[in-house]
Amino acid sequence: MDYRRRLRKLRIGLDANGFDAMVVSHLPNVRYLSGFTGSSAALIVTGTRAVLFTDGRYRAQAREEVKSARTVIGTKPPIAAAGEWLADNRNLLGRGLLSVGIEGEHLTVASQKRLKAELGSTFRLKDAPPLIEQGRMVKDRNEIDCIRNAIEVGAGLFDSALATIRPGTKEIDVAGAMEFEARRRGAEGMSFETIIASGARSALPHGRASRQPIPRDGFVVCDFGVILEGYCSDRTRTVYVGTASSGARAFYAAILDAQRAAIEAIKPGVSCEAVDRAARKVLQKNKLARYFTHSTGHGVGLEIHEAPRVAAGQEQLLKSGMVITVEPGAYIPGQWGVRIEDVVVVTETGCEVLAPKQKEFIEV
C-alpha cells in the first residue's frame, strides 16, 4: 500500500481547509494512512510530519507495520500523547492560534476534553471534513485485489449454508457452520454478525441468526462477509426451503431484476442516486417499491459500511475504482423477504461484479 501517497493527499486537503495539523483517531483511518493494525493508536499529520502514538503492547508490531510515520511508544492514552507532542512541538507548526483538525464523529467528548487540556489555549480544535474517507472511496489496485480475495473467500461460505439449511435446523447452527468455514479458509474474522433469517423472519432486513428452527416452507436470507488482509466482503443470497409457489418465484425474480437494473446503471459519472433509482423503478413496476426499506448499496473496504452511500438524494458521482454493494430487497412483514447482494468495482467503462455466482432461484 502506498501510505506516503495517501499522506500527501491528506496534506493537500488539510492545507486547503486551513489546518495546521490533524489528529487521526478512527482506527480504520489510522490503518489507511500508516498500515498500523493495533487496537490503540492516534496519528498526527502535519504539513511535514506524521507521528503514530501507541503503547508498549504494540512496540514490535508498530515497528514492523509502520513505515510512513515516526512511532512513539508511550504510557499515556494515545490521544493524550498526541496532544502532548503537539504542545511540545508547537514551534514546528507556526505562530499564532493553530488549527488542529479532529474526527468529530469518532472522538468522544471525554477524549476531546483530554486533548484540549494537553494543548492549551494556543490551539483550536475544529471538526475536520471527511478528507480521509473521501480518499478511501476510490480504491487502488492493491485494495481492489484484497477485496477481490475477500469476496472469493466469502462466496465459498454459501456452500456451507446450502449444506446446512434444512427444516428444523437452528439459524445459529447455519451461521456457525459458515463462520467455521470462514476461519478454515483463512478469514481474520467476519465483516459483521452473520444474518440468517428464515420464514417470517426473512422480512427482517437485519435478522441476525437466532435460535429459531428453520421452517419447512419459506425463504431464508443469508447475509455474510469475511475480513481478509483487513478488507471486508459482503454478500447476500436468499434460498427457498420447500416447494416454492409461483408467487414466491415471481417475488424473487423481481428482486433479481432490480439488482440487474442497478448493476447495468453503474459507470463513472453516474450518481449514486441514479443507481438507487434504477433498482426502485423495477420494484415499482412490480408493486414492491414500498417494501424496499433500505438503500441500494454502500461502499466497502476497511470497513463494511463506508462512503459512498447508494441511496436516494445521494449526488456523489461514481468514479473508477469505487467499490460498492448492490443489494435491493423487499420485505413483507409477517410473510417473507428477499435480498440479493453483490459487490462491484466501478471500471472505466462500467463495472465488474466480483464472484457473480449462485443467484439463480434455489430450493433446498
HUHU-V480392 format. One record per residue. SS is DSSP state (H for helix, E for strand, - for the rest). PSI is psi in whole degrees, -180 to 180 (999 if undefined). D_LAST is the distance of its C-alpha to the last C-alpha in whole Angstrom. Layout:
# HUHU-V480392
ss=SS psi=PSI d_last=D_LAST
ss=SS psi=PSI d_last=D_LAST
This chain:
# HUHU-V480392
ss=- psi=140 d_last=43
ss=- psi=81 d_last=46
ss=H psi=-34 d_last=47
ss=H psi=-38 d_last=51
ss=H psi=-40 d_last=50
ss=H psi=-41 d_last=47
ss=H psi=-41 d_last=50
ss=H psi=-43 d_last=53
ss=H psi=-41 d_last=50
ss=H psi=-41 d_last=50
ss=H psi=-37 d_last=54
ss=H psi=-43 d_last=55
ss=H psi=-40 d_last=53
ss=H psi=-43 d_last=55
ss=H psi=-41 d_last=58
ss=H psi=-26 d_last=57
ss=- psi=9 d_last=56
ss=- psi=27 d_last=59
ss=- psi=137 d_last=58
ss=- psi=-25 d_last=60
ss=E psi=166 d_last=57
ss=E psi=139 d_last=54
ss=E psi=114 d_last=52
ss=E psi=119 d_last=48
ss=- psi=-19 d_last=47
ss=- psi=117 d_last=43
ss=H psi=-39 d_last=42
ss=H psi=-34 d_last=39
ss=H psi=-37 d_last=42
ss=H psi=-46 d_last=44
ss=H psi=-43 d_last=42
ss=H psi=-36 d_last=42
ss=H psi=-22 d_last=46
ss=H psi=-21 d_last=46
ss=- psi=-4 d_last=44
ss=- psi=132 d_last=44
ss=- psi=9 d_last=41
ss=- psi=173 d_last=42
ss=- psi=3 d_last=42
ss=- psi=112 d_last=45
ss=- psi=158 d_last=47
ss=E psi=148 d_last=49
ss=E psi=126 d_last=50
ss=E psi=131 d_last=54
ss=E psi=122 d_last=54
ss=E psi=-174 d_last=58
ss=- psi=-22 d_last=59
ss=- psi=-9 d_last=60
ss=- psi=155 d_last=58
ss=E psi=125 d_last=55
ss=E psi=126 d_last=55
ss=E psi=133 d_last=52
ss=E psi=127 d_last=52
ss=E psi=-169 d_last=50
ss=E psi=179 d_last=51
ss=H psi=-21 d_last=52
ss=H psi=-26 d_last=49
ss=H psi=21 d_last=48
ss=H psi=-54 d_last=51
ss=H psi=-40 d_last=50
ss=H psi=-44 d_last=47
ss=H psi=-39 d_last=48
ss=H psi=-37 d_last=51
ss=H psi=-39 d_last=48
ss=H psi=-34 d_last=46
ss=- psi=114 d_last=49
ss=- psi=-17 d_last=51
ss=- psi=2 d_last=51
ss=- psi=156 d_last=53
ss=E psi=143 d_last=55
ss=E psi=133 d_last=54
ss=E psi=121 d_last=56
ss=E psi=120 d_last=55
ss=E psi=179 d_last=56
ss=- psi=-16 d_last=56
ss=- psi=161 d_last=56
ss=- psi=143 d_last=53
ss=H psi=-39 d_last=52
ss=H psi=-36 d_last=52
ss=H psi=-40 d_last=56
ss=H psi=-36 d_last=57
ss=H psi=-43 d_last=56
ss=H psi=-41 d_last=58
ss=H psi=-41 d_last=61
ss=H psi=-42 d_last=61
ss=H psi=-43 d_last=61
ss=H psi=-42 d_last=64
ss=H psi=-26 d_last=66
ss=- psi=29 d_last=65
ss=H psi=-36 d_last=66
ss=H psi=-18 d_last=69
ss=H psi=-14 d_last=66
ss=- psi=-27 d_last=65
ss=- psi=-169 d_last=68
ss=- psi=167 d_last=70
ss=- psi=-163 d_last=70
ss=- psi=121 d_last=67
ss=E psi=139 d_last=64
ss=E psi=123 d_last=60
ss=E psi=122 d_last=57
ss=E psi=142 d_last=54
ss=E psi=164 d_last=51
ss=- psi=88 d_last=47
ss=- psi=-33 d_last=48
ss=- psi=-17 d_last=44
ss=- psi=-5 d_last=44
ss=- psi=120 d_last=47
ss=- psi=162 d_last=48
ss=H psi=-41 d_last=51
ss=H psi=-41 d_last=52
ss=H psi=-37 d_last=52
ss=H psi=-42 d_last=53
ss=H psi=-42 d_last=56
ss=H psi=-42 d_last=57
ss=H psi=-43 d_last=57
ss=H psi=-40 d_last=59
ss=H psi=-37 d_last=61
ss=H psi=-34 d_last=61
ss=H psi=-39 d_last=62
ss=- psi=-172 d_last=65
ss=- psi=-8 d_last=67
ss=- psi=4 d_last=67
ss=E psi=146 d_last=63
ss=E psi=122 d_last=61
ss=E psi=136 d_last=57
ss=E psi=136 d_last=55
ss=E psi=122 d_last=52
ss=- psi=148 d_last=51
ss=- psi=164 d_last=49
ss=- psi=62 d_last=45
ss=H psi=-41 d_last=47
ss=H psi=-44 d_last=45
ss=H psi=-36 d_last=41
ss=H psi=-40 d_last=43
ss=H psi=-36 d_last=43
ss=H psi=-18 d_last=40
ss=- psi=-38 d_last=38
ss=E psi=116 d_last=39
ss=- psi=147 d_last=38
ss=- psi=178 d_last=40
ss=H psi=-41 d_last=38
ss=H psi=-41 d_last=38
ss=H psi=-43 d_last=36
ss=H psi=-38 d_last=34
ss=H psi=-41 d_last=33
ss=H psi=-44 d_last=32
ss=H psi=-40 d_last=30
ss=H psi=-45 d_last=28
ss=H psi=-41 d_last=28
ss=H psi=-40 d_last=26
ss=H psi=-42 d_last=24
ss=H psi=-44 d_last=23
ss=H psi=-46 d_last=23
ss=H psi=-38 d_last=20
ss=H psi=-34 d_last=18
ss=- psi=-18 d_last=17
ss=H psi=-24 d_last=16
ss=H psi=-30 d_last=13
ss=H psi=-37 d_last=12
ss=H psi=-39 d_last=13
ss=H psi=-47 d_last=10
ss=H psi=-33 d_last=7
ss=H psi=-16 d_last=9
ss=H psi=-31 d_last=10
ss=- psi=112 d_last=7
ss=- psi=152 d_last=7
ss=- psi=133 d_last=9
ss=- psi=-20 d_last=13
ss=- psi=134 d_last=13
ss=E psi=145 d_last=15
ss=H psi=-40 d_last=15
ss=H psi=-26 d_last=18
ss=H psi=-36 d_last=16
ss=H psi=-47 d_last=13
ss=H psi=-41 d_last=16
ss=H psi=-42 d_last=19
ss=H psi=-40 d_last=17
ss=H psi=-42 d_last=17
ss=H psi=-35 d_last=20
ss=H psi=-44 d_last=21
ss=H psi=-36 d_last=20
ss=H psi=-46 d_last=22
ss=H psi=-41 d_last=25
ss=H psi=-31 d_last=24
ss=- psi=1 d_last=24
ss=- psi=9 d_last=28
ss=- psi=145 d_last=27
ss=- psi=-22 d_last=30
ss=E psi=-177 d_last=28
ss=E psi=147 d_last=25
ss=- psi=-27 d_last=26
ss=- psi=172 d_last=25
ss=- psi=126 d_last=23
ss=- psi=133 d_last=20
ss=E psi=117 d_last=18
ss=E psi=109 d_last=15
ss=E psi=114 d_last=15
ss=E psi=158 d_last=13
ss=H psi=-134 d_last=13
ss=H psi=-25 d_last=17
ss=H psi=-15 d_last=18
ss=H psi=-15 d_last=16
ss=H psi=1 d_last=19
ss=- psi=111 d_last=21
ss=- psi=-34 d_last=21
ss=- psi=52 d_last=22
ss=- psi=84 d_last=20
ss=E psi=151 d_last=20
ss=- psi=131 d_last=18
ss=- psi=-176 d_last=20
ss=- psi=5 d_last=20
ss=- psi=132 d_last=18
ss=E psi=146 d_last=15
ss=- psi=127 d_last=11
ss=- psi=170 d_last=12
ss=- psi=-13 d_last=10
ss=- psi=126 d_last=10
ss=E psi=172 d_last=10
ss=E psi=153 d_last=10
ss=E psi=116 d_last=10
ss=E psi=127 d_last=13
ss=E psi=110 d_last=13
ss=E psi=123 d_last=17
ss=E psi=161 d_last=19
ss=- psi=158 d_last=22
ss=E psi=163 d_last=24
ss=E psi=127 d_last=28
ss=E psi=126 d_last=30
ss=- psi=32 d_last=33
ss=- psi=-10 d_last=34
ss=E psi=146 d_last=31
ss=E psi=152 d_last=28
ss=- psi=163 d_last=25
ss=- psi=131 d_last=23
ss=E psi=141 d_last=19
ss=E psi=131 d_last=16
ss=E psi=147 d_last=13
ss=E psi=130 d_last=11
ss=E psi=168 d_last=7
ss=E psi=129 d_last=6
ss=E psi=127 d_last=5
ss=- psi=-161 d_last=6
ss=- psi=116 d_last=8
ss=- psi=143 d_last=10
ss=- psi=168 d_last=14
ss=H psi=-32 d_last=16
ss=H psi=-40 d_last=17
ss=H psi=-41 d_last=14
ss=H psi=-40 d_last=14
ss=H psi=-38 d_last=17
ss=H psi=-48 d_last=17
ss=H psi=-45 d_last=15
ss=H psi=-36 d_last=17
ss=H psi=-40 d_last=20
ss=H psi=-43 d_last=19
ss=H psi=-41 d_last=19
ss=H psi=-38 d_last=22
ss=H psi=-40 d_last=24
ss=H psi=-43 d_last=23
ss=H psi=-41 d_last=24
ss=H psi=-41 d_last=27
ss=H psi=-43 d_last=28
ss=H psi=-41 d_last=27
ss=H psi=-25 d_last=30
ss=H psi=-13 d_last=32
ss=- psi=124 d_last=33
ss=- psi=162 d_last=36
ss=- psi=139 d_last=39
ss=- psi=-13 d_last=41
ss=- psi=139 d_last=38
ss=E psi=154 d_last=38
ss=H psi=-36 d_last=35
ss=H psi=-39 d_last=36
ss=H psi=-36 d_last=35
ss=H psi=-45 d_last=32
ss=H psi=-42 d_last=31
ss=H psi=-35 d_last=33
ss=H psi=-40 d_last=31
ss=H psi=-44 d_last=27
ss=H psi=-30 d_last=29
ss=H psi=-41 d_last=30
ss=H psi=-43 d_last=27
ss=H psi=-34 d_last=26
ss=H psi=-42 d_last=29
ss=H psi=-34 d_last=29
ss=- psi=12 d_last=26
ss=- psi=37 d_last=27
ss=- psi=1 d_last=25
ss=H psi=-37 d_last=28
ss=H psi=-13 d_last=29
ss=H psi=1 d_last=25
ss=- psi=100 d_last=25
ss=- psi=11 d_last=27
ss=- psi=179 d_last=27
ss=- psi=162 d_last=29
ss=- psi=-24 d_last=27
ss=E psi=-176 d_last=28
ss=E psi=163 d_last=30
ss=E psi=155 d_last=32
ss=- psi=141 d_last=30
ss=- psi=-122 d_last=32
ss=- psi=-21 d_last=34
ss=- psi=153 d_last=33
ss=- psi=-30 d_last=29
ss=- psi=114 d_last=31
ss=E psi=173 d_last=34
ss=E psi=149 d_last=36
ss=E psi=166 d_last=36
ss=E psi=129 d_last=34
ss=E psi=92 d_last=32
ss=- psi=169 d_last=33
ss=- psi=139 d_last=35
ss=- psi=-2 d_last=39
ss=- psi=106 d_last=38
ss=- psi=-3 d_last=41
ss=- psi=128 d_last=40
ss=E psi=139 d_last=40
ss=- psi=146 d_last=38
ss=- psi=151 d_last=39
ss=- psi=132 d_last=38
ss=- psi=-13 d_last=37
ss=E psi=146 d_last=35
ss=E psi=119 d_last=32
ss=E psi=159 d_last=30
ss=E psi=155 d_last=26
ss=E psi=108 d_last=25
ss=- psi=61 d_last=22
ss=- psi=155 d_last=23
ss=E psi=170 d_last=20
ss=E psi=140 d_last=21
ss=E psi=111 d_last=21
ss=E psi=109 d_last=22
ss=- psi=135 d_last=23
ss=- psi=-5 d_last=22
ss=- psi=-76 d_last=19
ss=E psi=171 d_last=16
ss=E psi=155 d_last=17
ss=E psi=136 d_last=15
ss=E psi=141 d_last=17
ss=- psi=127 d_last=17
ss=E psi=136 d_last=20
ss=E psi=161 d_last=21
ss=E psi=134 d_last=25
ss=E psi=150 d_last=28
ss=E psi=126 d_last=31
ss=E psi=129 d_last=34
ss=- psi=-177 d_last=36
ss=- psi=-28 d_last=39
ss=- psi=-9 d_last=38
ss=- psi=-117 d_last=34
ss=E psi=162 d_last=32
ss=E psi=126 d_last=29
ss=E psi=125 d_last=26
ss=- psi=124 d_last=25
ss=- psi=62 d_last=22
ss=- psi=63 d_last=20
ss=- psi=167 d_last=17
ss=- psi=47 d_last=13
ss=- psi=-1 d_last=14
ss=- psi=160 d_last=13
ss=- psi=127 d_last=10
ss=- psi=127 d_last=7
ss=E psi=137 d_last=4
ss=- psi=999 d_last=0
